Amino acid sequence: MKELKAYVEQKNKWTAIFGDAPLDLSNAEDRKKIASSIDADLSPENLSCDGELAASQVRARYRTLSKCAEQLLELDPSVQIYEFG
């Protein structure tokens, strides 16, 4: 759960800049938003920063995001993450 919590914390830091409400893993709607965000981050374009990252960096990002996806699906099996196999 460590990776997922770190992911949500990072997202909340960005949302705080824009004055948006923080995401909360205990809220079902927020879990859907988190799943959508992970899904977007797993898209090939975002995963590789449009081809700017080295292959090793892409693999590391994929591993981290995959762990986040697994942990979120364990917490709430009803969420959908389409880019996650």
C-alpha positions as a printed Julia matrix, in Angstrom:
85×3 Matrix{Float64}:
   0.0    0.0     0.0
   3.1    2.18    0.32
   3.29   2.96   -3.41
  -0.38   3.84   -3.68
  -0.26   6.14   -0.67
   2.83   7.88   -2.07
   1.08   8.26   -5.45
  -2.0    9.83   -3.85
   0.19  12.1    -1.73
   1.99  13.31   -4.86
  -1.32  13.94   -6.64
  -2.62  15.84   -3.63
   0.43  18.09   -3.64
  -0.35  19.04   -7.24
  -4.05  19.54   -6.59
  -3.26  21.77   -3.6
  -1.41  24.13   -5.93
  -4.62  24.64   -7.9
  -6.85  24.79   -4.83
  -8.66  21.52   -5.5
  -9.83  19.17   -2.76
  -7.4   16.39   -1.81
  -8.07  12.81   -2.86
  -8.91  10.31   -0.13
  -8.53   6.54   -0.49
 -11.47   5.97    1.85
 -13.85   7.75   -0.57
 -15.29   5.63   -3.42
 -15.52   8.55   -5.86
 -11.93   9.54   -5.12
 -10.79   5.94   -5.73
 -12.38   6.19   -9.19
 -10.5    9.44   -9.83
  -7.26   7.83   -8.65
  -7.88   4.84  -10.93
  -8.47   7.19  -13.84
  -5.26   9.05  -13.05
  -3.24   5.82  -12.86
  -4.84   4.73  -16.14
  -3.8    7.99  -17.8
  -0.27   7.75  -16.39
   0.04   4.22  -17.76
  -0.74   5.29  -21.33
   2.33   4.86  -23.55
   2.66   8.58  -24.24
   2.55   9.58  -20.59
   4.57   6.61  -19.38
   7.48   7.5   -21.65
   6.98  11.29  -21.51
   6.4   11.21  -25.29
   9.56   9.16  -25.82
  11.82  11.46  -23.81
  12.65   8.95  -21.05
  15.23   6.19  -21.23
  13.92   2.64  -21.36
  15.1    1.97  -17.81
  13.15   5.0   -16.55
  10.03   3.85  -18.39
  10.32   0.37  -16.86
  10.74   1.86  -13.37
   7.68   4.09  -13.83
   5.69   1.14  -15.15
   6.63  -1.03  -12.15
   5.64   1.71   -9.7
   2.36   2.48  -11.44
   1.57  -1.23  -11.74
   2.05  -1.63   -8.0
  -0.25   1.33   -7.42
  -2.86  -0.23   -9.72
  -2.62  -3.61   -7.96
  -2.94  -2.0    -4.54
  -5.92   0.1    -5.62
  -7.65  -2.93   -7.15
  -7.1   -4.87   -3.91
  -8.65  -1.99   -1.99
 -11.56  -1.54   -4.42
 -12.08  -4.25   -7.08
 -14.86  -2.2    -8.69
 -12.52   0.46  -10.13
 -11.42   0.18  -13.76
  -7.85   0.63  -14.96
  -7.87  -0.14  -18.67
  -4.14   0.27  -19.35
  -3.3   -2.23  -16.62
  -3.19  -5.76  -17.96
